Structures are given as structure tokens and as C-alpha cells.
Amino acid sequence: MKDDTPYRPPVHALLADGTTVRIRAVEAADHDQLQGLYEEMSPENLRMRFFAVSPRSAGLAADHVCGPARRGHRALLAERAEQVIGLAEYHADATAPGTAELALAVAEGLHHRGVGTLLVEHLVSAARQDGITAFTADALSENHEVLRLFTDLGLSVVRRPDGPETHCVIALDEEETYLAATEARGRAADIASLTPLLTPRTVAVVGVGRRPGSVGRALLHHLHEGGFTGRLFAVNPAAKAILGVPSHPSVSELPVTPDLVVIAAPADTVPAVAEECGKAGVRALVVVSADLDPGQAQALLSACRTHGMRLVGPNCLGIAQTDPALRMDATFAAVHPAPGTAGVAAQSGGVGIALLEGLSRLGIGVSTFVSLGDKYDVSGNDMLQWWESDGRTDLALLHLESFGNPRAFSRTARRVTRRMPVLTVDAGRTDAGRRAAASHTAAAATGALTRQALFTQAGITATRSIGELLETAALFHAQPLPTGSRVVVVTNAGGAGVLAADACAEAGLTVPPLTPGLVDDLLAVLPAGAATGNPVDTTAAVTEDALGACLDRLMDHPGVDAVLVALVPTAVAAATGDDLVRAVTRGPGRRAKPALLVRLEQALPVTLLPASDGGTVPSYAAFHAAAGALAHAVRRAAWLARPAGTVVALDGIDPVRARELAEGFLTAHPDGGWPDPHTCAALLACYGIPQLPWGWAETEDEAVRAAGELRGADGRVVLKAHWPGLVHKSLQNAVHLDLRDETQVRAAFQDLRTRFEGLMTGVVVQPLAERGTELFAGVVQDAVFGPLVVFGLGGTATEVLADHAARLAPLTEHDVHDLIAAPHCAPVLFGALGGGPVDLEGLEQVLHRLSRMAADLPQLAEADLNPVLATPGGITVLDTRLRLLPRRPQDPYLRRLR
């Protein structure tokens, strides 16, 4: 247990009221402040803390906490404005390994703000890394406040009354209830901190010029002319009023303290303005200023953290809130955003403008718009939590070029996407800067694969362009989700129907033939000459009533999940184009299935047509756009229909031993590297991953002896050369297969020793494996996204064929199923070639165990299991390469600001 090592660097986090505190390890210099923390407590609080009131309690407690570092003790404090406001510590119990006694203190007058809970959360994270599995704590039975704190953590708590005291045992096992409780506390604190930013009562704009043309002036104009309902001020030392808005020389000289200050000042003045805002009590900043150098950027963020201000930007377009009770447009976009129900957050100002204009044109409008800019603080994760609770947003649109904490984002998105669609433009799909990596796993784990895994697991609808995003948003906004992928194409021109059907099939939708009964129903209402396959060709002679009746029958049929109508204007039509459109848009409210319209003559890529019941129907100018939007809707419906997955509990694993092995290797190799076969095999054994028997030989005689012990039923063995850093044995011709007797084994060993003289440290001897499907499974630890599990076709051609899928660890049972089903080789695993399915349960177990190993060991930079032999009788790993690097564990769910 290495709990005498320093705690992680200081971090900032949010209290329950949205204010900011700094969490850090206690230092000797904190003695006087900690003594003051206790001395300022009321006698009653001192009694609750120490079970008695003594003049010496404060000094003794401070002496103890600030004493020399010692094994089995950690102490964390919370401070605000450099003033200590809380302390949490634990002392390991030497008589009960894995347990530690917890103590807690919060400054007088700051109870019920979440200080103690936040400190305990951080202490729990540190304790888990130190090998502590349970906290113990004694409290007076009348101290309901601290007892409720323990209970509300979300961890398992056992209480045992003991006279006037209650003894508590708090289990620190990783539990979903704890994550959910922590997440709920973080969400409430986040929303509280964003309230001054997104619903301010008073706003000031800094950097407003008296002459037209400045960004600051444009911001002030938008706020003023947009009808902001709160108080509005300009800050300019040379003006009494600008655009009819009162102006003052500085923020500190404003008659009231603003909730929000929008800064459009030169970059070199931004840190000073931010510091002035913080000292004045401002709660939020939007910095549109760009080109801050690293020093200015750090000073800006430091001012925000020190004074507890949330920050949007810098280098952003601004923010907008269209609630009629507020009407805040603090952007310099060309026009005011239309009010509506879509929440928009975009890193790029240009993308943000395009989304605002597109949503306004569609009539969807926005509830809240935030241009994230350089994203020093407020992120997409913050905005998802805001939209989830604001009561106005039913559609979330994101443009994110980077992720600060993908695992926390994924967890938030999984929850939010069950309440509303979350759509994103998948920016940065390519990773041209990434070159060939050291292992198959790293080579397979492209940036695109990693992002796709994040979006898929979180239920996020990822589009490839702004246009596709708006096309999909239009469908999600206007129509119900389909219950399946079966689409019927209806058209008044045969050629258009064929193109529409092709587009649907290419998008992954099903265009099935119609049943005889449905065909008869359609023929009864359509003109003579109509074709009732799929597509349904109504002919150019179709009338409005006939088309409407046709659609009604299709919508009522259980074998149809959606209808795509392709209309072409013709000179011989019995109905005008408007008549036919009216047939599509009449009464859609009574239809529980989506209907889409394609009009090739339409000028706009997508528009929403008013329906007779007050709803809308999306109309597209291209077949692929309509089909693509519908395919996204089908995937969302399927994701919603599947219950949330769970991480499978595994037996026969030894994470403690695995950590010891990793730490032992890194102690001997401080820079990390590729462990030898013994260490690799031992790590896999810690997680119960099945391996082919093997032996190690450093001499020719040892190779012969190992071969004799390992020969299979047919007597054949394999020799594989080994030296540190060797990954691709086949490419180096460092493998000899199908060795049948002692002479062949000796010859193979001599060949390897001769060719790799000075490199080879020994050989691995294995029986020749039986025939089966060669697969590949691996892990790569992404510096941002965390561990990624990669799976697909294995063998020597794994990188050439690139038949891989990936999911972020930890894997749920759904993730594992998706991994196995996603590669092109999946039908072979399910028995498509007639040999019967492979051991699918065993394959699932390998992936679950690999995922757990990756989650337990941040030092596991890469794992390369290739090939993994899959047969109906079992799953066996034939070859393993692991790479370990000196990395400290990171708790992705620990509450902290960026």
C-alpha cells in the first residue's frame, strides 16, 4: 500500500450551491489555518467532532494532520479564496488490512453546502488506489448530519450502535449506486454553477467601443435590441452610455454586481478584467476575445478558478438563451437565434452560425446556444446536463472537436440520450498524423474507431456533416421513431422510386416486398396501371385522395415501419404537386410511423412542411439525405429499445496480483516496455484468459526437452523467437511451425539463434494448435479516451484486412455482443461456413476479462492477443504481447473541473 506518496495535483470542484473549491493534499504550512478551522467551531460542533470539548483539541488535531508523512495516512483539504473550509483524512488500521478510519471536519457556517461529501468522494478515490477497501468511522448517535452524509454517499454502510456512539463501516467497492449518486450530486452542482451564466439577471459587456464595427458593440447591440429582460451595462471608461445602455469605467464601478460579464477586450487585458470580475463577485464570464498566449490563458483560468466563476470560451461567438422570460442574445452572429427547443453547443463559431441559421430556417429554433470556443471550462458535458433539466430542450446538437473527459461525457450522454436525441457532427474523423504503431492493436485503434465507439456506446447520433445533422434533426423533431428498418417507397414516377429504393438499401434500411394482402389493398385504391411491389409506383395519374388512401393503408400495416414518398412534378398528373404534398401531410398526427417526402425540385436540402394537425413532415431534396436521416432514426430506436447494459461480474480474477506484477516490471524498467512471456502469461492468468500451453527455452537442449513435454496428439510443435520489443514475429520470420521431431526442433533453434544473434533471449515452445478461426483481441490505452478494446479477424493479415470493431472499456454485455457481431468475419463465428458456431460464450468471456484487465491496469498501454483461436470447443490465446508504461491511475468519474 503506497499511501505515503503525494496525492494527485490540486483540483477544483463544485459544491452543491455551484461555488468552486480547491481540493489538495494537506501540507505542513497549513497548520495554523487548520488549527483556526477547529478554533472557530462552535462548542457543539467541536463536541460532535471530538466527542468532547477541550481547549487543546484544535492544536492537537492540527499537529497530527500536519505531522511528517507516514504510511497509512492521507489528509485532504478544501479551500476557497485560499481559506481552508474543510478537512477529510484517513488512517489505515494496522490490525485490519484494507480498512482505514475516516475523520471529517467542515468550517463553521458552511454545513449543507456539500463540502464534506466532496472531500469524502476524493478521499474514497485516493483510498481505492491505495488498496483500502473500507472506511470505518465513529460518530455520536445524535450526529445525524454526518451519519446521513455516510448513508447518502451511495456506498454500502453498516451501522452498529455502541452506547452514545455509532460505529460505521463504509465499503468502498466500486458500485453502480455510488457512481449514480456521485453523478447526481455533480449534476446538481453543475446546474447551480451554470445558472448565473445561462439565466443571468444582470449582464455587463466589457470592450464596447463607441464607434460601430467592434465585436463588443455588436454584442451589446444584440443584447439590447434582442430585448434582454434583465439589467444591462456597458463598460467603457470614456462613455456614459453606448447604444442607449448605461456605461461605467470598470466592472468594479458598476452599481450592481453582474451575474455574467461578456469580455470582448484585447487579449492582453483579459486576465486583468477577469481578476477584477472575480474580486467584484461576478459568477460567470463569456470571453469572445481570441489569441491569448499561454500565460494569458493560464491567468484567465486561474482567476476563474480562484473566484469561482464559470467560463465560456475564450475565442468564441458567445451565448444565447431564447426563453421569453429572458431573451438573452450575447452573440455577434448576424441575426438573433429563433426561439425553439434545440440546445446547441459548438466549438467552432462558424459551425455554430450554420446550425443557428439551419434550425431557424427549419422552424425548430434553439432553446440555448453556447459557442464553446477554446473550451477552457464549460464543455459539452455541462450543456447536456443543463438541457436535461431546463424543461425546454428536447433535441441536443453538439459540435465537439475535442473531449476533456470522454468517459464522464459518455456516462452523461447515455443518460441524456434516453430522454432526448443527442446529435453531433463527427469532426476530426481522420487521423492523418497517426503513423504505424508498435502493435496490431495500436495500428487498428484509429481516432475514427475510438470516436465511433464513444458515440455508439453513448447512443449519440453521429453525422458526417452539418447538412446531415440538420437533415436528421428535422426528422427527429417532426416524426415518431420507427420500430424497425422496413421501408416502403411510394412514388408517382418509376425511375424516382428505383433511386429512392437504392438510397434506402445503401443506408442499411430494408426495402421488403409487400404481402399479397397489402398489394390487394393498394390496388383497390390506386389508378389502373399502378405497380404495387416495393417501390409502389402510383403512376402520374394518381389523385390526392388515392395517394392519401395508399399511405393510410401502408401506415396501418404491421409489416411497414416507415414510408418514404418520392414525388416528381409531371404535366399529366391528375393532381397538382401541392395536392400530392397535401396527401402526405394530412393527418400525420394519427400515424405512429414516420413519413418522409422527397421532392427533387426543392431548392432547400431539407424543409419542414406544415401538416393539417399542426405538426410537420420533413421534405428532402435528395434521396440519400432522406434515407440517411431515416437510418439514423432506426438506429436510435433500436438503441432505446435495448435495456442499459451492465458490466459482468467475473470470477477467478486476481487484480491485486496483476497490479503487483505490473508495478514489479515497472520498478525494474522505469521507462516501461514489453514484458517477457512469463510476465505476459502471468498477467493473463490473473484474469482467467485461456492460453495455449507453452515452455521457455534458452538453449537447444532446453528447446528439445520442452518440445517433448508439450507435443500434442500429432507430435508437432512450434518455436517462436523472443527478444524485448519483438512484436510482429511472422514479419521477422521468427517462427518455425510444424516441427515433428527432435532433429527439426534442433535445426529450427539453430536457425533462429544464427539469424537473430545478439537479439534473441530465448524461444517459446508450444504445441501446434488445432485448426480454427484466427481472431484478434487487444487493448490500447488512449490518453484521452481511456482503454479501448479492439476485436476482429486475426492472423498475419489482421492489419491488411482491417476487419476490426472497438468499444471503450469497461464493456457491458451489450458492448461485447456488438464487438463480436460487428466485424465482417462475424458470420463465420456464428457458423455460416457449416462448421457450427465457435464457443461464443468463451469468446465473450475473453473480451470481458480483457476489458477488466484494461480497466484495472492503467499501466497497460497495449495488449495484443493475436491469434486467438476460436473453435466450437473453446477459445485459446496462442500469442500475447503486452506493453506497460508508468502511468498513475485516473478516476474518470471523480468530480473536478477541467
N, C-alpha and C positions, 0 to 999 in steps of 0.2 A: 504494500500500500504506500504510494508515494505522495502522501498528503502533506509533506513538509515542503513541497515545491511551490513556487509562486502561483497565485491564481491568475487566470487569464487577464489580459489588459482591461482597464476600466471600460465600462459600457454605460450608455444612457438608456433609460427605460421610462415608460409612462406609468404614473399612478392612476388610481381609479377615477380621479377628477380630471385627468388629461394633462396634468402638470408633469414636468420632467425631473427625474432624479438621476444621480450618478451612482453606480454600483461599483465598488472596488474593494480590494483586499485591505485590511487594517494594517497600518504602519506604526512604527514606534512613535513617530511625531504626532500621532492622533491622540496621545494620552490625555492631554488637557481637555480637548474637545469631548472625548468620551466620558471623562470624569464630570464635565459640565452637563453632559446629557443626563446622567443619573442625578446630579445635584439639583437640577431644575425640575425633577419629577415631584409630583405631589406625594405626601406620605402614603396615601392609599395606593398609588401606583408602585411606589417602592416596596410596599408590603406584598403586592401581587407579584412583583418581580423576584424579591429575595426572601419572601415568606416572613420577613421581619423588617423593622426599621432600625438601622444603626448608622451613626454618623460616619462610620468608617466604610460602609458598603460601597459608596461611589468610588473612592480611591482604590480599594482592593480590587474591585471589578475592572477598573481601567488598568491597574498594574498587571492583572492576569491576562487580559486580552492583548496588551501591547508588549508582553514579555518576548523573550527570544523565540524564534521559530522552533517548533517542536513537532515531532512525529505524532500524527493522530489529532491535530488541531487545525481548524480553519476558522477564520473570522472575516465577515464581510460587513461593510457599512454602506449606508445610503446617505448621500449628501446633496444639498440643494444650496446653490449660491455659496459653495464652499463651507457650508454649515452642516455638521453631522446631525441627521434626524432619525437614524435607526441603526441597529446592530443585530446581526444574527451570527451565531457561532456553533460549532460542534466540537466535542471531544470524544475521540474513539474510546470505546470501552475495552480495556485490555483483557477483561475476563470473559467477554462475549464477542469473538471476532465477527466483523461485519456490521457491528452496531456502534452507534455514537449518540452521545447525549446532546440534545438541542437546547439552546438558550436564545432568548429573543428580547429585544428592548426597543421601544419606539418613543420618540420625543413627546413630551407633554403637549397636548393640544393637537396632535397630528394623528390621533387614532381614527379609524374608519376611513382612512384615505388609501389603504392598500399598501402601506409601507412595509409592514411586517410580512404580508403574504408575498410581496415581490422579493424581499430578501430571502425568504424561505425557499421560493422557487429556484433562485440562483444557487442557494446552498445545496438543494437537492441535486441539481445538475453537477455541481462540483463533487458531491459525495459519491454519486454513482461512478464518476470517473476514478475516484479514489478507492473503489471497491466496497463502499458502505452500502449495505442492503436494507438497513432500518435505522430510523431515529427513535430515541426514547426521550421522553420529556415528562417532568413532574410539574404540576400546576395545582394551585389551590382550587378546590372543587367549586368555589364561588367565582372563580375567574372565568366566567362564561365567555368572555371575549376571546381569550387565547384558545380555549377549548373549541369554540366554533371555528376559529381560524384553522386549526388542525383538521377538523372534520370537512371543512369546505375546500380543502386542497384538491380533493378528488382522489386521494390515496386511501388505501385501506388503513383504518385506525382502530386499534383495540384499546379500550379504556378499562382500567382496573382501579376502583375506589380503594383508598388506603387512609382511613381516618379523614382528616380535613383536606387531604390531598388526593389527586387523581393521577395515576401513572398511565401514560400513553405510549403505545408502540405504533410507530408510523412506518409501514412497509414502503420501500422505495422502488419496488418492482415497476418496470415500465408498463403502465396500464393505460388503456384507451380512455378510461374515465378521467385520469389525470390530465391527459393531453386535451380532452374536450373541456375540462374545467379551466385549464390554463388558457386555452383558446378563447373561451367565453369571457374571461377576465380581460384578456388582451383586446378583444373586440370592443368591449365596453369602454376601456380606457382610450382606445384609438378613436372611437366615435366622439368621445368627450373632447379629445385634443383637436379634432378636426372641426368642431362646431364653430369656434371663432374664425376659422378660415373660410368655411363654406356657408355659414349663416351669420355673418358679422352684423352688428348693429351700427358700427361706425367704421368708416374706411378713410384712409388718407393715402394720397399719391405723392411720392417723392420723385423729383426730377421733372416737374412740369414747367415747360418753357412758356414764355409769354407770347412767342411767335408760333404760327402754325408750322407743322412739319415734324415736331418731336414726337417720339413714342409716348412719353409721359403725357403730353397734351391729348393725344389720341385716346389714351386710357381714361383720362379724366372726362373727355367728351362722351365716351361710351357709357361711363357710369352715370353721368349727369343726364344725358339725353335718353338713356335707356330707362330712366325712371327709378333709380335705386331708392328704396323706401327708407333707408337709414340715413344717418348724418354723414356728410361727405366733406372732406377738406383737401386742399392742395397745400404742398409745402414748397415754398419758393421765397427766398429772403428778400426779393426785390418787388414783391407784388402783394397787394391787399386782397385781390380777388382775380381769378382767372376763369373765363367762361362762365362767369356768374357764381363761381364756387369760392367760398372764403379761403384765403391763403394765409399761411403763417410762416415765419422764418425757419422753423425747425420742428421736428416731432415733439421735442420736449416742451415747446411753447404752445402746443395745441390746447384749446380749452378743455378738452376731454381726451382720455387715453383711447386711441383706436383699438378695436379688436384686430383689425387687419391693416397692414401697410403694404402698398404696392410700390416697389422700388424700380424706377427707370433711370437711375443716376449713372454717371460714368463708373466703369468697373473699379477704378482706384478709390472711389469714395464709398463703395458699397459696404465694406466691413465696418467703417465708422458709423454709417447710418444704421446698420443692423445693431451695433452695440448701443447706440442711442435709443433705438426702439426697445431693446431688451430692458435697459435701465428704466425706461418710462412705463414698463408694464404691458407692452404690446404682446399679444398672444400668437400672432401668425404673420408671416411675410410671404409675398409673391415677388420674386426677383426676376424681372424680364431682362435685366442687364446681361450682356454677354461678354466673353473674352476675359474672364477673371483668370489671373495667373494662379499657380498652385498656392502661393502664400495668401493671396486674397481669398481664394476658395476656402482654405482651412480657417482663416479668420472669420469668414461668414458663418461657416458651420459651427465653429466654436461659440460664437455669440448666440446662435440659436439654441445650442445645447445648454449653455450656461444659464440662459434666461428662460428656457422652456418654451421657445417659440417653434411652431411647425413651419416648415419652409417648402414652398413650391418653386422649382427652378434650381439655379438660375438659367438664363438663356432659354426663356420660354415665351409663349404667346399670351399667357395669363389664364384667368379662370372665369367661369360664368355659372350663375345659378338662376334658373328661369322661374323659380317658384313665384307666383303672382304676389305673394306677401313680401318678396324681397327684390326681385328684378335686378340682379347684380350682374352687369356685364363688364368685368375688369379685364378685357382683352383689347388687342388692337387689330382684330380681324376686320374685314371690310364691312360686314353687316352684323347686326345683332343676331344671335342664335335664336331660332324659333323655339318656343316652349314645347315640351313634349315629354316623352317617357324613356328616352335612351340616355344612359350615362356614358360619357366618352372620356377616355384618358389616353393621351397620345404623347410620346416623347418628341416627335417631330412636329414643329409648328405648322409646316406645310401639310402634313398628313391630317393634322387637327382641323385646319381650314377646309380641306377637302371633305372630311367627314361631316363637319358642321353644315356645309353647303348641301351635301348629298342628303342628309337627314331632313334638312329644311325643305328641299325640293320634293322629297317623298311625303312630306306631311307628318313624319314621325316626330321630328323635333328632338330636343335634348332636355333632360332634367338638370344635369350637372355636367359641365365641361371643365376639364383640367388639362392644361398643357404642361406635361411633366418636365420638359426640358432636360437639363443635365441630371435631374433626379437625385439631388443630394439627400433628400429626406422623404417627402411624400411620394409614394410609389403606387403601382397598380394594385398591390395588395391592400393598401389603405383604402383606395377608392372602391374596391369590391366590397369591403366591409361597410363602407358608407352607404353604397347603393342598396345593399342587403337590408338596411334598416330605415332608409329615408321615407318609405311609403309612397314614393312617386316613380321610382325607376323599375321598369320591367324588362329591360334589354340593356346589356352591358357590352360596350365596344372598346377594345384595347388595342393600342399600338405600342409595343414594347420592344426596344432594340436590345435591352439587357435585363438581367434578373439579379436582384441583390440576394434573395433567399428563395431559390426555386422550390425547396421542399415546403416551406411555410406558405408560399404562394399556391402551390398545388393543393395543399390541405384546405386553404381558404376557398379556392376555386371549386373543389369537389363539393363543398357545402353549398356555395352560392349557385352553382350551375343546376342544382336540383330545384332552385326557386325561380331562376330566370336564365335565358340563354346568355352565355358569355362568348363573344366572338372576338377574334383577333386577326390582324394581318401578320402572317408569319414572316417578319422581317429578319434578314440575315440568315436565310436558309442555307446558303452555300458557305463553305469554309475553305476558301482557296488558300489561305495561309497555312492550313494544316497539312503537313507533309507525312510521308510514310512513317508509321510509328514502329515501336520496337516489338510489338507483338500483334498477332492476329486481332486480338480484342481491341487494342488501341487503334489499329488501322480501320476496323469496322465501325468504331464509335465516332462517327462524324458528328459535326454540330447539328446538322439537319436531323439525324437519327435521334439525338438527345432531346431536341426541342419537340420533335414529334411524339416521343414517349411522354414528355411532360403534358402536352396538350391532350393526348389520348387518355391518359390515366385520370386527368382532372375533368374530363368531359367538356373541354373547351373546343369550340368550333373554329378551326384554323383555316383561314383562306389565304390565297396567294397574291391578292391584290386588293386595293381599295375598292375597285369596281365589284369584285366578287364579294367583298364584305358587305357592301350596300345591297347587292342583289339578294344575298342570303338574309340580311336583316329585314328586308322588305317582306320576304316570305314568312319569317318568324313572327313579325309584327302583325301580319294580316290574316294568316291562315292557321288552322289547327295542325298539329303534327300528325303525320301518317302513322299507322300502326304496323306498316310493313313496307316493302320495296316494290310492290306490284303496281305498275303504272299503265293506264290506258291512254293512248294518244288519240285525240279526236281532231279531225281536220276537214276543211272544205276543199282541199287540194291534195291529191295523192302524193305528189313529189315532196311537198312540205311535210307530210306525215312520215315519209320514209326518213327524212333528215332528222326529224324530231325523235323518232324511234332509235336511230343510230346514236344520237346525243344521249339519250337515256341509258342505253346499254353501255356506252363508253363511260358514263358516270357511275356505273356499278348498280344501276337500277334494273329491275326485271320488267320485261315487256311481254307478258304471257298471252297465249291465245285465249280467246273468250270461250266460255262454256256454251254448249248448244242452246240452253235455255235463255241465256243472256243475249245470244245472237238473235233468237226469235223475237225477244222483247224489243230489241233495237230496230229490227227490220219492220216491225209493226208501226213505228213512229217516223222512220226516216223515208226520204223520197226514193222512188224507184231507181235502181242502179247503184244504191249505196253499198259499200263493201264493209262487212262487219267482222273483219279479222281484227288484228291489232297491229297497226293503226286502224281506226274506224274512219273511213272516208265517207263523209255525209253527202258528197258531191256539191258542186257550186249552186245547186238548186235548193239547198236547204233553207228552211224558213226559221225565223226566230223561235216560234213555238216548237218546231220539230227539234231544233238543236237543244232547246231547254229541256224537252221531254227526254231526249237522249242522255243528257247529263244527269238528270234526276235518276234515271234507271241505273246508270253507272255508279252514282253515289250511293244508291241503296243496295248495291250488290256486295255481298260479303267477300267476294274474291277480288275486289278492287280496293287499293289503298290510296290512290291519288289519280287525278285526271289532269292531263296537260292538253290544252286546246290550242291548236295552231291555225290561225285564220289568215287567209290571203284575200285581199280585195279583188273581185272579178267583175267584169262587165255584164255577166249573165246571171248574177246572183239574184235569187228571188227575194232576198232581204239585203238591206244596205249593211255596210260594215258596222255601223252603230247598232243596228238591230241585232246582229250576231253577238257583238260585245255585250249587249244588254241581256242576252240569253245566258251568258256566262256569269254576269254579276247579279242577276236577280235571285233573291232569296238565299244567298250563301250561308246566312246565319243558321239555317236549319240543316246545313250539311256538316257532318262531323269529320269530313275528309278534306284535304287541301285540293284546291283547284287553281291552276296556273294558266296564264294566257301568253301566247307568243304572237306578236304582230311584227312581221319583218319590216313593214313600212314605218314603224315607230321611230321617232327621232331620238328619244332618250333611251339609254340602255335598260332602265327599269323605271316603272312608274306605278303608282297605286291608284286603281280606278275605284271610284265610289260605287258601293253596292246598294241595293234597294233597301236593305235592312240597317243601313248606317255604317256597315263595315267596309272593307276594301278588298280588292282582288289584285294581286301583283301581275303586271303585264311586262313582258320582256321583249327586247328587240332581237335576241339571238337564241337559238335552240340550246346551245351549250350552257348559256347563262341560266336558263330556267331549269335545265336538268341538273346542273351543278348545285343550285340552291336547294332543289328537292332532295338531292343525295345527302346534303348536309342535314336536312330535316330528318331524313330516315335514320342517319347515324345518331342524331341527338335523341330521337325517340327510343332507339334501341338501348342507348346508354341509360336513359331514365328508367327503362323497364327492368333493367338488371339491378338487383339489390347491391348495396355497397359491399365491397369485398372486405375480407378480414385477413390478417396475417396469420398463417397457420402455425399452431404451436408444434414444436419439434421435440422429439425425444432423442436420447443418445448423443447429445452435443455437450461440449466442454469449452465454453467461451473463455473461462479463466485460463485454462491451459493454452488455448490459442493465443491469448494476449501475452502470456509468458514466453511462448515461442517467438512471437513477433518482436517483443522487446529484447529477448536474448540475441536474436540475429542483429538487430539494430545497435545493440551495445557493442557487438563485435564489428559491425560495419556501419559506422555513424552516418555515412552518406547514403546508406541504403544499397540495394542491389537485388540480384536474383539468387534466392536461396538454393542450396543443393537439393538433390532429390529426397534426401532423408527429411529435411525440414518441410519441403512441399508435401510429402506424403503424410507427415505428422499433422500438418495443418488441416489437410482434407479429412484425416481420420477424426480430428476434433469435431467435425461436423457430420460425420457418418456418411461421407461421399464415397461410394464404392470404387475401388481401384483394382486394376489387374495386378496379380502378384508380381513381385519384382525382386531382383537382387542387385547388389553393388559389387563391382569388381575393379581392382586397380592393377591386377596382373593377369597374365594369360591363364595361369593355373586357377586363379580365383574365378575367372570367367567360365572355365570348363566345369569347375565344381558347382557354380551357381546354375549353369545350364542343366547339369544332371539333376539338380533338385527341383527345377522349375519346368522340366519338359512336360508338355501336355500329352493327351492321349496319342497324338500322332508324332510326338517326339520332337517337334520343331520349336525353335526359339528365335528370338530377335535380340540383336545387340545395338545399343544406341550410345554413341559417344556423348560425353558431357564435359563441359568446362563452363566456368562462370560467364554468363552473358550470352551463351548459345541459346537461341530461341527457335529458329527455323532449321531443324535438323535435316529435313529432307532436302531443302535447298542447298545445304552444305554437303550433301551426300554423306551424312554422318550416321547413317542407319544401314544395318545389314539385316535382311529378312530371310525367313525360311531356311534357317540353319539346322541341318538334320543330324549331324554327328559331331564328335569331338574334333575331328580334323577341320571341318568347316568353321567351328567356333574359334579354333586357334587361328585359322587363316584370317577370319574376319577381324579378330582382335589385333593381329599384327598389322593388317591394312589400316585400321583406324589409328593405331599408335604411330605408324610411319607417316601417314598423311597429316596428322594433327600433333606432331611432335612439338612439345613446348606449350601446347594449349590444353590438351586433354588431361583431365584429372582422374578419369575413370570411365567405366561403361555401366549402363543399366542393362540388365539381362531380364527378359520377360518371355513367357511362353507366347507362341504365335496365337493371336486372338482368332476366334471363330469369325465367320462371315456375318455381316450385318450392315446396318446403315450407319455411316460415319457422320456424326454430328459435331457441333462446336458449341461450347458454352464458355462464357467468360465474364469478367468484370473489369470495368475501368472506373477509377475514382476521378470524376470531373471536379475541378477546383471550385466550380460554381454550383453545379447541379447535384453533386454528391455521387454515390455509387450507381452505376448504370450496368444492368445485367444484359448481356448480348447473347443471342441464341440463333442458330441456323445450321445450314449444311456445313459439314466439316471436311477433314482430309486436307490434302495438299492444295486443292483448288479453292479453298474457302474464300480467299480474298479476291480471286479472279471472278468467281461466280457471284460473290457479294449477296448471297441469299440469307439475309440476316433480319432479325427484328430485335427491338430493345425496349426495356422498361426500367424505370427508376426504382431502386430498392428503397424500402422493403417491399417485397412483392406480396400482393394478395393472391388468393386462389384464382380470381378472375385474371389478374395480370399473368400468372403462369399459364393459364389456359390460352390466353391471347398470344403469348410468346410461342407456344407450341403450334398454334393454328396459323400464325401469320406468314411464315416463310413459304416459298413456292414448293419446297420439298414436303410440306405438311401432309399431302395426300398419301405419300409413301409411308409415313409414320402411322397413318390410320388404316393401312392395309390395302392401298389402291393397286399394288402390283400382284395381289393374290396370295401373298405370304402370310397374311394376318397382321394385325396391328402389333407394333412393338409394345414393350412394357410401359404404357403411358403413365401409370401410377408411379413407377420407378423414376421415369423421366421428370415428372412433376416434383418428386422428392429431391432430385438432384438440383433443380432450379431453386426450390425453396431453401435448401441448405446452402447453396452458393450465395443466395441473397442474404441470408442471415450472417454468413461469414463476412460479406462485404459491409453489412451494417455494423457488425461488431468491431471490425478492424479498419479504422481509417488509414492505417499504415499500408493496407493492401492496395497499392497503386494499380496493379494489373493482375488479373488471373486469366490464364489461357489453358482451358481444358480442351485439347484437340489432338486426336479424335476422341469423342465419346461414342462408344459402340452401343448401338441400340438394337436389340433383338426381342423377339416375343418373350424370351426367357429372362431378360433382365437388362440393366443398364450398367456399363462399366467404363470408367475413365482409363484410357490407355496411356495418355501422356499429359503431363502437367508442367506448366511454367508459371511461377508467381514472381512478382516484383514488389518489394517492400521499401517504403520510404519513411523517413522520420516525420510523421505528422501527428499533431495532437488531436484528440477527439473534439469535434464541434457539435454542440447541441443545436440542431436546426430549429427547434421549437421553443428555445429559451427566449423569453420576452426581452427584447432590446431594440433600440432604434438603430438605423443603419449608421 
